[in-house]
């Protein structure tokens, strides 16, 4: 009897070891609503009678995730409608707009991932974050008045639709050099712009203090595309001056729109290893939007987080909820001249310390 049990166990182990990974041949349809509920048929082989986990259940057989080199982390779980060794029928979850990697988890425990296998939302546009965007003049400190300028150029003959509200009627079309003026009124918390995919287009964003020198060139602000946002990595801002001569503003943006996101802010003394500050912030939940006009936004005065009267230089590190696309930057303003310097992040590689669980 013992010998029979050993043989059976050995057979099961060999069978599991010899299992072939699942293969996906087609995903139909490969695009659906951001609200979810789309019925999708995945055809292939080696699903081994459908993906099931005795503890987690069949609903964990197909997952979606934002593109990331380490395959981290799940941002949506499909509901299994039916399953066989060669075909899975699932219902999609609600998910942020854009391409998502689709992963099939077979009963054998093996998985396969189709990079960019499913698109949530309508295609055709890339989302661009303008970290500062407002029409007209906005008042600043010490009586200053600020404007933003968004200049662009289309580099091939013809017109491109560039807009804050995709599929507008009539479309906002541009060709050659242009200045984009359809910016939100009274908003300095950033806005989204939508540009056609696969076209040659350049954009440049500046803020200018027109109260001091109307024709000054201003300060260039980075324009951020999806590829430049962080999916899971921490963002670091190094050697930030702290003292009465400067104002330091940390701005944090959720690239998915005004959705709930946690940010962790850690401040270390430059040249030291001790934590001066370790705190958390959360953007409010305002629902899922296919083409949001504005990002989720948190603004923090860095000096206000430090002990009263602190002077020196610090390193600031920002982490965030895993699976969110976010961006952050620090603006350093000289109180004497009102000169603004933008400090953009460096990124910690995946696997670094996660400050937000």
C-alpha positions as CSV (number, residue, x, y, z in Angstrom):
1,X,0.0,0.0,0.0
2,X,2.8,2.4,0.9
3,X,4.5,1.6,-2.4
4,X,1.4,2.4,-4.3
5,X,1.0,5.8,-2.6
6,X,4.7,6.6,-3.4
7,X,4.2,5.7,-7.1
8,X,1.0,7.8,-7.3
9,X,2.7,10.8,-5.7
10,X,5.7,10.4,-8.0
11,X,3.3,10.3,-11.0
12,X,1.5,13.5,-9.9
13,X,4.8,15.3,-9.4
14,X,6.2,14.2,-12.8
15,X,2.9,15.2,-14.4
16,X,3.0,18.7,-12.8
17,X,6.6,19.1,-13.7
18,X,6.0,18.1,-17.3
19,X,3.0,20.4,-17.8
20,X,3.3,22.8,-20.7
21,X,2.7,26.5,-20.1
22,X,-0.6,28.0,-21.4
23,X,-0.5,29.5,-24.9
24,X,-2.8,32.3,-26.1
25,X,-3.6,32.4,-29.8
26,X,-6.3,35.1,-29.8
27,X,-8.2,37.5,-27.6
28,X,-11.6,38.6,-29.1
29,X,-12.4,41.3,-28.7
30,X,-9.1,42.8,-27.5
31,X,-10.7,46.2,-26.5
32,X,-13.5,47.1,-24.2
33,X,-15.2,49.7,-22.0
34,X,-13.4,51.0,-18.9
35,X,-16.5,50.2,-16.9
36,X,-15.8,46.5,-17.5
37,X,-18.4,43.8,-18.2
38,X,-17.1,43.1,-21.7
39,X,-17.4,39.4,-22.7
40,X,-14.0,38.3,-24.0
41,X,-13.0,34.9,-25.5
42,X,-9.4,33.8,-25.1
43,X,-8.4,30.9,-27.4
44,X,-5.3,28.8,-27.1
45,X,-4.2,25.6,-25.4
46,X,-2.8,24.1,-22.2
47,X,-5.4,25.9,-20.1
48,X,-5.8,22.4,-18.5
49,X,-9.6,22.5,-18.3
50,X,-9.6,26.1,-17.3
51,X,-7.8,28.1,-14.6
52,X,-9.0,27.3,-11.1
53,X,-7.4,27.7,-7.7
54,X,-9.0,25.8,-4.8
55,X,-8.3,28.7,-2.4
56,X,-8.8,31.7,-4.6
57,X,-11.4,30.4,-7.0
58,X,-11.7,30.5,-10.8
59,X,-12.1,34.3,-10.9
60,X,-8.3,34.6,-10.4
61,X,-7.6,32.7,-13.7
62,X,-7.2,35.9,-15.9
63,X,-5.7,39.1,-14.6
64,X,-4.8,42.4,-16.1
65,X,-1.9,44.7,-15.1
66,X,-0.3,47.9,-16.1
67,X,2.8,47.3,-18.3
68,X,5.8,46.8,-16.1
69,X,9.1,45.0,-16.7
70,X,8.7,42.7,-13.6
71,X,5.0,41.9,-14.3
72,X,3.9,43.8,-11.2
73,X,1.1,44.3,-10.2
74,X,-2.4,43.1,-10.8
75,X,-4.8,46.0,-11.6
76,X,-7.8,44.0,-12.5
77,X,-9.3,40.4,-12.2
78,X,-11.6,38.9,-14.8
79,X,-14.7,36.9,-14.0
80,X,-14.6,33.4,-15.5
81,X,-17.8,32.6,-17.5
82,X,-16.7,29.3,-18.9
83,X,-13.4,27.4,-19.3
84,X,-11.9,24.5,-21.2
85,X,-8.4,23.4,-22.1
86,X,-8.5,25.5,-25.3
87,X,-10.9,28.4,-24.6
88,X,-11.7,30.8,-21.8
89,X,-14.7,33.1,-21.7
90,X,-14.4,35.9,-19.2
91,X,-16.0,39.2,-18.2
92,X,-13.6,42.2,-17.9
93,X,-13.3,44.2,-14.7
94,X,-13.5,48.0,-14.4
95,X,-10.0,49.3,-15.3
96,X,-8.2,52.6,-16.1
97,X,-8.0,53.5,-19.8
98,X,-5.0,52.3,-21.8
99,X,-3.2,49.1,-22.8
100,X,-3.0,46.4,-20.2
101,X,-1.0,43.2,-20.1
102,X,-3.3,40.1,-19.9
103,X,-2.1,37.0,-17.9
104,X,-3.7,33.6,-18.0
105,X,-3.1,31.5,-14.9
106,X,-3.6,27.8,-15.8
107,X,-4.6,25.0,-13.4
108,X,-1.1,23.6,-13.6
109,X,0.2,26.7,-11.9
110,X,1.9,28.0,-15.0
111,X,1.1,31.3,-16.5
112,X,1.5,33.2,-19.8
113,X,1.3,37.0,-20.3
114,X,0.3,38.8,-23.5
115,X,2.0,42.2,-23.4
116,X,-0.5,44.9,-24.3
117,X,-3.1,42.2,-24.9
118,X,-6.1,44.3,-24.1
119,X,-7.0,47.9,-24.4
120,X,-9.5,49.5,-22.0
121,X,-11.2,52.5,-23.6
122,X,-11.2,53.9,-27.1
123,X,-8.0,53.9,-29.0
124,X,-6.3,56.6,-31.1
125,X,-5.0,59.0,-28.4
126,X,-2.1,59.2,-26.0
127,X,-2.6,61.0,-22.7
128,X,-0.2,63.8,-21.9
129,X,0.1,65.4,-18.5
130,X,0.6,69.2,-18.4
131,X,1.8,69.7,-14.7
132,X,0.8,73.4,-14.9
133,X,-1.9,74.6,-17.2
134,X,-4.2,77.6,-16.9
135,X,-5.5,80.3,-19.2
136,X,-5.0,84.0,-18.4
137,X,-3.0,85.2,-15.5
138,X,-2.8,83.5,-12.1
139,X,-1.7,85.5,-9.0
140,X,1.4,84.2,-7.1
141,X,3.4,85.2,-4.0
142,X,4.6,88.8,-3.4
143,X,2.3,90.3,-6.1
144,X,3.6,88.2,-8.9
145,X,1.4,87.2,-11.9
146,X,1.9,84.1,-13.9
147,X,0.9,82.7,-17.3
148,X,1.5,79.4,-19.0
149,X,2.4,78.9,-22.7
150,X,2.0,75.7,-24.6
151,X,3.8,75.7,-27.9
152,X,3.9,72.9,-30.4
153,X,4.9,71.8,-33.9
154,X,3.5,69.1,-36.2
155,X,6.4,67.6,-38.2
156,X,4.7,66.2,-41.2
157,X,2.2,67.6,-43.8
158,X,-1.3,67.6,-42.7
159,X,-3.4,68.3,-39.6
160,X,-3.5,66.6,-36.2
161,X,-6.3,66.6,-33.7
162,X,-4.9,67.8,-30.3
163,X,-7.5,68.4,-27.6
164,X,-8.3,68.2,-23.9
165,X,-11.6,66.4,-24.8
166,X,-11.1,63.7,-27.4
167,X,-13.6,63.2,-30.2
168,X,-14.8,66.7,-29.8
169,X,-17.0,68.1,-32.6
170,X,-15.7,69.9,-34.5
171,X,-12.2,68.6,-33.8
172,X,-9.4,70.9,-32.7
173,X,-6.8,70.5,-35.5
174,X,-3.3,71.9,-35.8
175,X,-0.6,71.9,-38.4
176,X,3.0,73.2,-38.5
177,X,4.0,75.5,-35.6
178,X,1.1,76.4,-33.2
179,X,0.2,77.7,-29.8
180,X,-2.4,75.7,-27.8
181,X,-4.6,78.0,-25.9
182,X,-7.5,75.8,-24.8
183,X,-6.3,75.6,-21.2
184,X,-8.6,75.4,-18.2
185,X,-9.4,78.7,-16.5
186,X,-8.0,79.3,-13.0
187,X,-6.5,75.9,-12.6
188,X,-2.8,75.5,-11.7
189,X,-3.1,71.8,-10.6
190,X,-2.3,70.3,-14.0
191,X,-4.5,69.1,-16.9
192,X,-4.4,66.4,-19.5
193,X,-3.9,66.8,-23.2
194,X,-4.8,64.1,-25.8
195,X,-2.6,63.7,-28.9
196,X,-2.9,61.2,-31.8
197,X,-0.9,58.0,-31.4
198,X,2.0,57.3,-33.8
199,X,2.5,60.9,-35.1
200,X,5.5,63.2,-35.1
201,X,4.6,66.1,-32.7
202,X,6.6,68.2,-30.3
203,X,5.3,70.2,-27.3
204,X,6.9,72.8,-25.0
205,X,5.4,74.1,-21.8
206,X,6.6,77.2,-19.9
207,X,5.4,79.4,-17.0
208,X,6.3,83.1,-17.0
209,X,6.1,85.8,-14.4
210,X,4.7,88.7,-16.4
211,X,4.6,91.0,-13.4
212,X,8.4,91.4,-13.4
213,X,9.5,91.1,-17.0
214,X,6.8,90.6,-19.6
215,X,9.1,89.2,-22.2
216,X,11.2,86.9,-20.0
217,X,11.5,83.3,-21.4
218,X,10.1,81.8,-18.2
219,X,10.7,78.3,-16.7
220,X,10.3,75.2,-18.8
221,X,8.0,72.5,-17.2
222,X,8.4,68.9,-18.2
223,X,5.5,67.5,-20.2
224,X,4.8,63.9,-19.2
225,X,3.6,61.0,-21.3
226,X,2.5,57.6,-20.0
227,X,6.0,56.1,-20.6
228,X,7.5,58.6,-18.3
229,X,5.2,57.9,-15.4
230,X,6.0,55.4,-12.6
231,X,4.1,52.2,-12.4
232,X,5.6,51.0,-9.1
233,X,8.9,52.7,-8.6
234,X,9.7,55.4,-6.0
235,X,10.7,58.9,-7.2
236,X,13.6,60.7,-5.7
237,X,14.4,64.5,-5.6
238,X,17.9,65.2,-4.4
239,X,19.7,68.1,-2.8
240,X,16.7,70.4,-2.2
241,X,17.6,73.6,-0.3
242,X,15.6,74.4,2.8
243,X,15.8,77.9,4.4
244,X,14.1,81.3,4.5
245,X,15.4,82.2,1.0
246,X,13.5,79.4,-0.7
247,X,10.0,78.0,-1.1
248,X,9.8,74.3,-2.0
249,X,6.6,72.8,-3.3
250,X,6.2,69.1,-3.9
251,X,3.5,68.4,-6.5
252,X,2.1,64.8,-6.9
253,X,-0.2,63.8,-9.8
254,X,-2.2,60.7,-10.5
255,X,-2.0,59.9,-14.2
256,X,-5.2,57.9,-14.0
257,X,-7.2,60.9,-13.2
258,X,-9.0,61.9,-10.0
259,X,-8.9,58.4,-8.5
260,X,-7.9,57.3,-5.1
261,X,-4.1,57.0,-4.8
262,X,-1.8,56.8,-1.8
263,X,1.5,58.7,-1.7
264,X,4.2,58.2,0.8
265,X,6.7,61.1,1.4
266,X,10.0,60.5,3.0
267,X,12.6,63.2,3.7
268,X,16.2,62.6,4.7
269,X,18.9,65.0,5.6
270,X,21.4,65.4,2.8
271,X,24.6,63.5,3.7
272,X,22.8,61.6,6.4
273,X,20.6,58.5,6.7
274,X,18.1,59.5,9.4
275,X,14.5,60.1,8.4
276,X,13.4,63.6,9.1
277,X,9.8,63.0,7.9
278,X,7.8,59.9,6.9
279,X,4.1,60.7,6.1
280,X,1.2,59.7,3.9
281,X,-1.3,61.4,1.7
282,X,-4.3,60.2,-0.3
283,X,-6.1,61.6,-3.2
284,X,-9.9,61.4,-3.0
285,X,-11.9,58.9,-5.1
286,X,-13.9,60.7,-7.8
287,X,-14.7,57.8,-10.1
288,X,-13.3,56.2,-13.2
289,X,-13.1,58.4,-16.3
290,X,-12.1,57.2,-19.8
291,X,-10.7,60.6,-20.8
292,X,-10.2,62.6,-17.6
293,X,-9.5,66.3,-18.0
294,X,-7.6,66.6,-14.7
295,X,-5.2,64.5,-12.7
296,X,-5.6,63.6,-9.1
297,X,-3.4,66.2,-7.3
298,X,-1.7,66.8,-3.9
299,X,0.4,69.8,-3.2
300,X,2.8,69.9,-0.2
301,X,5.1,72.6,1.1
302,X,8.2,70.6,1.9
303,X,9.5,73.1,4.6
304,X,6.2,72.8,6.5
305,X,6.9,69.1,7.0
306,X,10.3,69.8,8.7
307,X,11.0,71.0,12.2
308,X,10.5,74.7,12.7
309,X,13.6,76.7,11.7
310,X,15.2,73.8,9.9
311,X,17.9,74.8,7.4
312,X,20.1,72.7,5.1
313,X,19.6,70.4,2.2
314,X,17.4,67.4,2.0
315,X,16.5,64.4,-0.2
316,X,12.8,63.8,-0.8
317,X,11.5,60.4,-1.9
318,X,7.9,59.8,-3.0
319,X,6.3,56.4,-3.3
320,X,2.7,55.5,-4.2
321,X,0.1,52.8,-4.4
322,X,1.3,49.8,-6.5
323,X,-0.2,49.6,-9.9
324,X,-0.9,53.4,-10.3
325,X,0.7,55.6,-12.9
326,X,1.9,58.7,-11.1
327,X,4.2,61.7,-11.5
328,X,5.7,64.2,-9.1
329,X,8.0,67.2,-9.2
330,X,9.4,69.8,-6.9
331,X,9.4,73.5,-7.6
332,X,12.0,75.6,-5.8
333,X,11.3,79.4,-5.8
334,X,13.8,82.0,-4.8
335,X,11.9,84.4,-2.6
336,X,14.2,87.4,-3.5
337,X,13.9,87.1,-7.3
338,X,10.8,84.8,-7.7
339,X,12.9,82.7,-10.0
340,X,11.4,79.2,-10.2
341,X,13.4,76.0,-10.7
342,X,11.7,72.7,-11.5
343,X,13.2,69.6,-10.1
344,X,12.1,66.4,-11.9
345,X,12.5,62.9,-10.3
346,X,14.9,60.2,-10.7
347,X,13.4,56.7,-10.3
348,X,14.3,53.9,-8.0
349,X,14.4,50.6,-9.8
350,X,11.7,48.0,-9.0
351,X,12.5,46.0,-5.9
352,X,13.5,49.1,-3.9
353,X,11.9,50.0,-0.6
354,X,8.2,50.5,-0.8
355,X,7.1,53.3,1.6
356,X,3.4,52.6,1.1
357,X,2.2,49.0,1.7
